Structures are given as structure tokens and as C-alpha cells.
């Protein structure tokens, strides 16, 4: 699971919209969409503000906030460009039993082609 997928799942589990997240001032609604789609990275500050808000608005128990924050930070760093940081985060994700494999997209793969991407001529 990627950071964006986890945030989207969390939002849906809580019955909240992207607009609700956008109106809280963390990031605009288009910003949330980009985060959920993996086109934008969330900062540590944003993750901290998000978990605090979820507790303050009683969407999340205070005891669960620390665990969620640790999970989100781990997933954030699994997507790091630094191989060292990425591997450290993957190790931590295993320790937390967090799946870091991308979720199946449900899209069908294109048919296999011959060498160098060329399709075999029809007979």
C-alpha cells in the first residue's frame, strides 16, 4: 500500500470527503486529490496536523493517533527517492506489519507482444 492509498482508505473509512480535508486548511482539495493519487508528497507537518485534527474532531481515539502517525510516516518514507531511506522504511513497515506492495489497480494488462514490443503479424 502506498501513502496515498492509505490516506484515501482512511478518509473513506471515516466517511469524510476530500473537500472536508481541504477545508481544514492542511492542503487544498486539489492537493488532497494529488496526495491520494501519488502525484504529491505529504510533509511531516501535514501528517502531524492531520492526526491532531482527527483526534480533536473525534474521528480517531487519542491512543490510535500515534500508531496512525507512525504508519503514515513509514509509508511516506517507503516512497522516498533515497534508496537508504526507502530500505529503512521498508524494514520498519515489516516490523509494523504494514503492506508496502501497491494495491491491485483492477486494470487489465496489455496483451504480450513479441520481441522489442512488436506484435506478430496476423495470418
N, C-alpha and C positions, 0 to 999 in steps of 0.2 A: 504494500500500500504506500502511496506517496503522501506527502504532506497535504497537498490539495485534495486528494481523495478523502483523507481523514477529516479535514475541516468540513468538506461537503457532507460527509456522513454524519458528523456531529451536529451540524446545523439542521439536517433533516430529522435526526433522532429527537432533537429538541423542538421540532416543529417551527423553526424560525426561517425567515426568508433572507435572501441576500440583501434586500432593501433594509431589513431590520439591522443587520450588521453594518450596513453603510450609514444608517442614521445615527449610529452610536459614535461616529467620529473617528473610528480606528482607521478606516480606509473607505473610499467611496464605493458605491455599489459596483461600478465597473471594475474597481480594484479588487473586490472580493471575487468577482467572476474570474478575473485573471489569476488570482491566487488558486482558486479551486481548479482551474484548468492547467495549472503548472506554468503559466506564462509570466508569473511574477513571484518573487520570493517574499516571504513574510519576515519581518525583523523580530529580534528577540523582544524588543519593546512592545510590538504589536501582540505577540503571543502572551506576554505578561498582562497587558491591558485587557485582552480578550478573556483570559481566565479570571481576572479580578471582576470583570463585568458579569460574567456568567454566574459567579457566586453572589455578587451584590444583588442581581435581579432574580436570584433564587432558581436559576435554571440548573445549577450544579451545587452539590454539597461542598462545603469548605474542604473537607477531607479528600475529596476527589480532585480538587483543583491542582494540587501538587503533582499528582500522578498524570493528569492530563497535560499539564505544562511540560513535564519530563518527556512524555510521549511525543508531543508536538515538536519540541526542540530536537529530539532524536531524529524524527522523520525529516525535519528541516535540514539537518546536517548529513543525513544519508544522501541527500541530493546535492551536496557540496561539490564544487569543481575541484577541490583539493583531494587527491587520492588518499592522503594520510587521514584527513578529517572524515572522509567518506567511510573508510575502513574502520576507523574508531567508532563511528556512529553505528555502523552495521553490527559491530561486536556488541555494542550497548543494546541495540534493538533485539539481538538474540537473547541477551540476558533478561530483557523485559518481556520476551515472547511476543514481539511486535513483528508482524509480517511486513517485509520491505519489498516483496515482489509486486510488480504492477498488477493491478486487478485486471481480469479479462475485459476487453473492450466490447465484446459482442460483435465486433466487425468480422466479416469473413475475409480470409486471406485471398490474395490474387492467385490464380492458378499458376502452378510451377511452369517455368519456361526452360528452354534448352540452354546451351552454353551461351555465355555473355548476354543473357537476358533476351535472346532472340527466340521467338516462337517457331515451332516446327511448322513447315508449310502444310496446308490442308491438302489432303489427297482426294 
